[in-house]
């Protein structure tokens, strides 16, 4: 007998991407959406798909996702973002795993679409993500950004892709990355970390070599190059902003 599953996600003004996400989650026993004050049709669309909507002020990515997990009726949860969808192959793999679990945590390959192209290498794929887990054995970190699932077991691996199809154009994508690097710098400051010339120079270089060369990002053409270049820029900006925050703290 298959263990019951709660699909959980957090939203804010996600009306333009939510429909395909929720359609792909129809196999779940329930869908729980934690919304942080959307002013568009997000809540309405969610209810049209039978989802239960809970309103919660923004806590930061990690804590918001953990709050969503805690609202679920079932211990097994599948965590997705509003601009992601579960492929049919992945849905089948999830149901098979819940019928006979070999681990309380499962990871899945995440495929990213960037500038109209589904990436197949570099940072864009397989981008392994542990999103299916028993909440008695795992939880989201408290990180403001770049949150992760914390667990102390060997995860199982699912077949099929989690499809991430961002609706952003390049300008909107860059604006979002700018916000993320600001949050990452503030988080690093709170953790007592510091940065210097070493971080500014080597972090972007190491990231470029790892994803563009070693993980064959160059095979994804111009979209792949841009995706990885922006990731390298993010590494640089995070440390640059951390240096600025440290100086402001000392002044």
Kinemage of the C-alpha trace (Angstrom):
@kinemage 1
@onewidth
@group {chain A} dominant
@subgroup {mainchain}
@vectorlist {calphas} color= white
{ca unk a 1} P 0.000 0.000 0.000
{ca unk a 2} L 1.372 3.416 -0.986
{ca unk a 3} L 2.124 5.896 1.793
{ca unk a 4} L -0.025 9.061 1.493
{ca unk a 5} L 1.737 12.117 0.080
{ca unk a 6} L 1.404 15.839 0.680
{ca unk a 7} L 2.747 18.152 -2.031
{ca unk a 8} L 3.796 21.459 -0.465
{ca unk a 9} L 4.945 24.746 -1.957
{ca unk a 10} L 5.361 28.392 -1.054
{ca unk a 11} L 4.052 31.209 -3.235
{ca unk a 12} L 3.852 34.927 -3.704
{ca unk a 13} L 2.289 36.349 -6.875
{ca unk a 14} L 2.821 33.117 -8.794
{ca unk a 15} L -0.368 33.176 -10.878
{ca unk a 16} L 1.503 33.193 -14.194
{ca unk a 17} L 3.297 29.875 -13.497
{ca unk a 18} L 1.092 28.036 -11.004
{ca unk a 19} L -1.338 26.145 -13.273
{ca unk a 20} L 1.146 23.679 -14.846
{ca unk a 21} L 2.791 23.116 -11.473
{ca unk a 22} L -0.464 22.135 -9.768
{ca unk a 23} L -1.622 20.065 -12.733
{ca unk a 24} L 1.555 17.990 -12.417
{ca unk a 25} L 0.824 17.387 -8.719
{ca unk a 26} L -2.614 15.856 -9.260
{ca unk a 27} L -1.297 12.436 -8.163
{ca unk a 28} L -0.613 13.715 -4.602
{ca unk a 29} L -3.131 13.025 -1.831
{ca unk a 30} L -3.184 16.712 -0.929
{ca unk a 31} L -1.605 19.973 -2.050
{ca unk a 32} L -0.696 22.581 0.550
{ca unk a 33} L 0.255 26.109 -0.469
{ca unk a 34} L 1.716 28.600 1.977
{ca unk a 35} L 1.245 32.055 0.479
{ca unk a 36} L 2.878 35.249 1.681
{ca unk a 37} L 0.392 37.920 0.686
{ca unk a 38} L -0.123 37.457 -3.040
{ca unk a 39} L -2.028 40.266 -4.736
{ca unk a 40} L -2.740 38.367 -7.962
{ca unk a 41} L -4.870 35.240 -8.581
{ca unk a 42} L -2.452 32.828 -6.873
{ca unk a 43} L -4.827 31.787 -4.069
{ca unk a 44} L -7.785 31.527 -6.449
{ca unk a 45} L -5.883 29.312 -8.885
{ca unk a 46} L -4.666 27.153 -6.005
{ca unk a 47} L -8.195 26.544 -4.759
{ca unk a 48} L -9.367 25.747 -8.299
{ca unk a 49} L -6.919 22.840 -8.195
{ca unk a 50} L -8.184 21.689 -4.795
{ca unk a 51} L -5.181 22.989 -2.878
{ca unk a 52} L -5.389 24.110 0.742
{ca unk a 53} L -4.062 27.653 1.086
{ca unk a 54} L -2.433 28.927 4.278
{ca unk a 55} L -1.395 32.576 4.626
{ca unk a 56} L 1.902 33.283 6.408
{ca unk a 57} L 4.086 36.379 6.514
{ca unk a 58} L 7.493 35.916 4.895
{ca unk a 59} L 10.055 34.156 7.110
{ca unk a 60} L 12.884 33.667 4.628
{ca unk a 61} L 13.104 30.794 2.151
{ca unk a 62} L 14.205 28.023 4.511
{ca unk a 63} L 11.845 28.776 7.374
{ca unk a 64} L 8.929 29.446 5.022
{ca unk a 65} L 9.385 26.051 3.371
{ca unk a 66} L 9.700 24.306 6.728
{ca unk a 67} L 6.511 26.013 7.904
{ca unk a 68} L 4.801 24.679 4.775
{ca unk a 69} L 6.036 21.155 5.529
{ca unk a 70} L 4.577 21.426 9.033
{ca unk a 71} L 1.133 22.291 7.619
{ca unk a 72} L 0.898 18.992 5.732
{ca unk a 73} L -1.459 16.225 6.866
{ca unk a 74} L 0.973 13.464 5.911
{ca unk a 75} L 4.565 12.756 6.940
{ca unk a 76} L 5.731 12.113 3.383
{ca unk a 77} L 6.075 15.457 1.617
{ca unk a 78} L 7.077 16.514 -1.874
{ca unk a 79} L 8.434 20.061 -1.950
{ca unk a 80} L 8.293 21.961 -5.231
{ca unk a 81} L 8.477 25.587 -6.306
{ca unk a 82} L 5.670 27.312 -8.178
{ca unk a 83} L 7.714 27.512 -11.398
{ca unk a 84} L 8.511 23.786 -11.344
{ca unk a 85} L 6.489 20.802 -12.494
{ca unk a 86} L 6.773 17.074 -11.954
{ca unk a 87} L 7.295 15.126 -15.177
{ca unk a 88} L 5.061 12.057 -15.728
{ca unk a 89} L 8.090 9.771 -15.362
{ca unk a 90} L 9.013 11.403 -12.042
{ca unk a 91} L 5.413 11.125 -10.790
{ca unk a 92} L 5.457 7.389 -11.505
{ca unk a 93} L 8.835 7.014 -9.806
{ca unk a 94} L 7.551 8.846 -6.706
{ca unk a 95} L 4.510 6.598 -6.430
{ca unk a 96} L 6.670 3.480 -6.741
{ca unk a 97} L 9.015 4.793 -4.041
{ca unk a 98} L 6.130 5.483 -1.664
{ca unk a 99} L 4.831 1.945 -2.190
{ca unk a 100} L 8.132 0.443 -1.003
{ca unk a 101} L 10.494 3.083 0.444
{ca unk a 102} L 14.190 2.242 0.630
{ca unk a 103} L 15.080 5.551 2.303
{ca unk a 104} L 13.199 8.338 4.110
{ca unk a 105} L 14.757 10.858 1.703
{ca unk a 106} L 14.803 10.833 -2.108
{ca unk a 107} L 16.654 13.063 -4.527
{ca unk a 108} L 15.603 13.796 -8.080
{ca unk a 109} L 17.286 15.375 -11.118
{ca unk a 110} L 16.157 18.944 -11.732
{ca unk a 111} L 16.268 20.241 -15.307
{ca unk a 112} L 16.484 23.999 -15.784
{ca unk a 113} L 15.172 25.954 -18.764
{ca unk a 114} L 17.098 29.153 -19.433
{ca unk a 115} L 16.548 31.622 -22.284
{ca unk a 116} L 14.296 29.145 -24.064
{ca unk a 117} L 16.636 26.147 -23.838
{ca unk a 118} L 16.445 23.128 -21.571
{ca unk a 119} L 19.973 22.865 -20.197
{ca unk a 120} L 21.586 19.416 -20.166
{ca unk a 121} L 24.951 20.109 -18.519
{ca unk a 122} L 26.789 22.413 -16.123
{ca unk a 123} L 24.702 23.872 -13.315
{ca unk a 124} L 21.518 23.312 -15.300
{ca unk a 125} L 21.370 19.504 -15.157
{ca unk a 126} L 21.115 17.133 -13.368
{ca unk a 127} L 21.101 19.601 -10.424
{ca unk a 128} L 20.281 16.836 -7.906
{ca unk a 129} L 17.611 17.974 -5.442
{ca unk a 130} L 16.306 16.105 -2.367
{ca unk a 131} L 12.627 17.103 -2.480
{ca unk a 132} L 10.743 13.973 -1.418
{ca unk a 133} L 11.172 13.056 2.231
{ca unk a 134} L 9.546 11.865 5.420
{ca unk a 135} L 9.417 14.912 7.679
{ca unk a 136} L 10.234 12.733 10.673
{ca unk a 137} L 13.711 12.259 9.181
{ca unk a 138} L 14.461 15.531 7.362
{ca unk a 139} L 13.717 19.241 7.440
{ca unk a 140} L 14.530 22.477 5.628
{ca unk a 141} L 17.406 24.599 6.910
{ca unk a 142} L 16.744 28.031 8.384
{ca unk a 143} L 18.703 29.799 5.625
{ca unk a 144} L 17.308 33.052 4.274
{ca unk a 145} L 18.305 31.990 0.758
{ca unk a 146} L 19.960 28.938 -0.839
{ca unk a 147} L 18.023 26.797 1.621
{ca unk a 148} L 18.641 23.053 1.699
{ca unk a 149} L 17.071 19.885 3.075
{ca unk a 150} L 18.919 18.577 6.140
{ca unk a 151} L 19.123 14.824 6.713
{ca unk a 152} L 21.524 12.185 8.050
{ca unk a 153} L 20.704 9.212 5.826
{ca unk a 154} L 21.700 7.962 2.395
{ca unk a 155} L 19.052 9.283 -0.003
{ca unk a 156} L 17.339 7.197 -2.625
{ca unk a 157} L 17.388 8.343 -6.253
{ca unk a 158} L 14.272 8.855 -8.362
{ca unk a 159} L 13.944 8.527 -12.131
{ca unk a 160} L 12.361 11.338 -14.126
{ca unk a 161} L 12.995 15.065 -14.068
{ca unk a 162} L 11.694 17.915 -11.979
{ca unk a 163} L 11.222 20.555 -14.662
{ca unk a 164} L 12.124 24.132 -13.724
{ca unk a 165} L 10.772 26.522 -16.332
{ca unk a 166} L 11.302 30.070 -15.170
{ca unk a 167} L 9.101 32.671 -16.852
{ca unk a 168} L 11.684 35.392 -16.264
{ca unk a 169} L 13.333 37.282 -19.100
{ca unk a 170} L 17.011 38.118 -18.665
{ca unk a 171} L 16.366 41.465 -16.942
{ca unk a 172} L 13.967 39.918 -14.420
{ca unk a 173} L 16.368 37.014 -13.851
{ca unk a 174} L 19.244 39.402 -13.099
{ca unk a 175} L 17.073 41.420 -10.715
{ca unk a 176} L 16.189 38.250 -8.826
{ca unk a 177} L 19.835 37.167 -8.658
{ca unk a 178} L 20.744 40.591 -7.287
{ca unk a 179} L 18.224 40.106 -4.465
{ca unk a 180} L 19.536 36.620 -3.762
{ca unk a 181} L 23.173 37.744 -3.524
{ca unk a 182} L 22.154 40.496 -1.091
{ca unk a 183} L 20.379 37.940 1.105
{ca unk a 184} L 23.327 35.538 0.851
{ca unk a 185} L 25.761 38.279 1.931
{ca unk a 186} L 23.587 39.216 4.914
{ca unk a 187} L 23.324 35.587 5.907
{ca unk a 188} L 27.111 35.148 5.691
{ca unk a 189} L 27.551 38.242 7.871
{ca unk a 190} L 25.181 36.839 10.499
{ca unk a 191} L 27.170 33.596 10.460
{ca unk a 192} L 30.340 35.529 11.265
{ca unk a 193} L 31.964 34.974 7.890
{ca unk a 194} L 34.235 37.437 6.111
{ca unk a 195} L 35.701 37.760 2.607
{ca unk a 196} L 38.694 39.227 0.858
{ca unk a 197} L 40.628 39.337 -2.396
{ca unk a 198} L 41.021 35.548 -2.374
{ca unk a 199} L 37.251 35.009 -2.442
{ca unk a 200} L 36.634 37.680 -5.083
{ca unk a 201} L 39.181 36.232 -7.485
{ca unk a 202} L 39.034 32.480 -6.946
{ca unk a 203} L 35.379 31.756 -6.209
{ca unk a 204} L 34.086 32.793 -9.675
{ca unk a 205} L 37.055 31.129 -11.413
{ca unk a 206} L 36.626 27.808 -9.607
{ca unk a 207} L 32.887 27.858 -10.299
{ca unk a 208} L 33.447 28.512 -14.017
{ca unk a 209} L 35.989 25.690 -14.374
{ca unk a 210} L 33.773 23.276 -12.438
{ca unk a 211} L 30.541 23.858 -14.340
{ca unk a 212} L 31.572 25.146 -17.771
{ca unk a 213} L 34.570 22.882 -18.343
{ca unk a 214} L 34.406 19.818 -16.075
{ca unk a 215} L 30.614 19.446 -16.213
{ca unk a 216} L 30.482 20.270 -19.928
{ca unk a 217} L 28.420 23.436 -19.679
{ca unk a 218} L 29.905 24.583 -22.992
{ca unk a 219} L 27.716 21.988 -24.734
{ca unk a 220} L 24.623 24.062 -23.888
{ca unk a 221} L 25.647 26.842 -26.248
{ca unk a 222} L 25.055 30.528 -25.527
{ca unk a 223} L 22.297 29.904 -22.915
{ca unk a 224} L 24.669 27.588 -21.052
{ca unk a 225} L 27.474 30.150 -21.139
{ca unk a 226} L 25.190 32.922 -19.902
{ca unk a 227} L 23.729 30.732 -17.155
{ca unk a 228} L 27.148 29.812 -15.791
{ca unk a 229} L 28.574 33.329 -16.253
{ca unk a 230} L 25.736 34.796 -14.180
{ca unk a 231} L 26.383 32.137 -11.535
{ca unk a 232} L 30.044 33.203 -11.418
{ca unk a 233} L 28.982 36.842 -11.169
{ca unk a 234} L 26.735 35.896 -8.262
{ca unk a 235} L 29.703 34.385 -6.418
{ca unk a 236} L 31.658 37.608 -6.941
{ca unk a 237} L 28.759 39.868 -5.909
{ca unk a 238} L 27.983 37.873 -2.769
{ca unk a 239} L 31.525 38.346 -1.476
{ca unk a 240} L 31.684 41.971 -2.646
{ca unk a 241} L 28.483 42.734 -0.732
{ca unk a 242} L 29.801 40.863 2.306
{ca unk a 243} L 32.945 43.017 2.253
{ca unk a 244} L 30.746 46.132 2.075
{ca unk a 245} L 28.626 44.942 5.015
{ca unk a 246} L 31.737 44.189 7.088
{ca unk a 247} L 33.092 47.699 6.439
{ca unk a 248} L 29.754 49.251 7.381
{ca unk a 249} L 29.729 47.206 10.576
{ca unk a 250} L 33.175 48.477 11.590
{ca unk a 251} L 32.445 52.123 10.809
